[in-house]
Amino acid sequence: MVFILIIITVVISWLMRLSFLTISDVNVFGADADITTGIHDVVINDLDGKYMGLFPHKNTLIYPKSEIISTIKAQFPRVLDMNVSRNGLTGLQITVNEKTPSAIVCATLPNFVDNQVLVDPNDPCYFSDDTGLLFEKSTAFSGHPYNIYYAPDIISNSTSDYIGSYATSTAEFTALQNFYNGAQNAGIEGDAILIKPNGEYEFYSSSTTIYFNNTEEIPTELSNLLAFWNNMVKQNHGSKSVPIFDYIDLRYDSNVFYKILK
C-alpha cells in the first residue's frame, strides 16, 4: 500500500510539471514603472518554490495566490490592493492598485525661515496613507494638497529609509488629520504639525504656533480653537480678519491662552 501511494505521488508530481500546466509568463499591470520589475521578480521567486518538495508552485492549478499577495504587500507598502488571476493555463496576471497619499510625513524636525516653516527637499519626507503608514518617498513640496507632519522620533524599519514605518499610531494620526483639516476649514491655514514626545503637538500657521496635546481629547481642543477663532472674527466685525498671533495655547482645559504680535 505504501509503495502504491509513493508511485501515485510521483506520477502526480510528474503530471504537475507538464509544460502546458506550468506558469511561464507573468505580467504586472497598474503599478508605476519603478516597482513593476520588483513585483514581477517577487512573483517569479514565489513560483520557484515547491509544496512538500514535490509539487511545483508554478503549476497553474495550485499556484500560491495568497502567498503572492502577502509577499507583494509586505515588500511594497504603496500597494493598496491587487488582483491575481490566471491568463490561460501558462500565464499569470497581477493587477495592482496603488495607494493615494493622505499626507506628507518628514522624519526630522521642521526648518524655519523668518519664523515660518520651510520644507527642505533634502529632508527625509514620505507620502503616508490614511493610517499613517509611510509608503513612498515624497517629491511634492510646493503646490501640493497634502497636510505635512514632522515626526522626528519615528523608528525606521529599514537601514536606508522610513518606508514601512508609521508616523504614529493610526488612532493618533486620524485625530491629527481631523484637527488639521478642521482648522483649515475654519480659515486657519496650516503649514505643518510637529509630533513631539508624550502627546504634545505644535501646529504651525504662518508665523503662529498653536500648542495642543492629548491630555484633553484632540477633538475637544479643536472645538476650543474654533470657538476662540470664531469669537476673534466676530470681534473684528465679521471681516474674516483676525489679529496676527505669536502663539495660541489650547493645553489648559477650555482656557485658551494667546499672544498677539499685531
Secondary structure, DSSP 8 states (H G I E B T S, - for coil): -HHHHHHHHHHHHHHTT-GGGB--EEEEESS-HHHHHHHHHHHHHHHT-EETTTEETTBTTT--HHHHHHHHHHH-TTEEEEEEEEETTTEEEEEEEE----EEEESS---EETTEE---TTS-EEEE-TTSBEEEE----SS---EEEE-TT---SSSS--TT-BSS-HHHHHHHHHHHHHHHHTT----EEEE-GGGEEEEEETTEEEEEESSS-HHHHHHHHHHHHHHHHHHTTT-S----EEEEEEEETTEEEEEE--
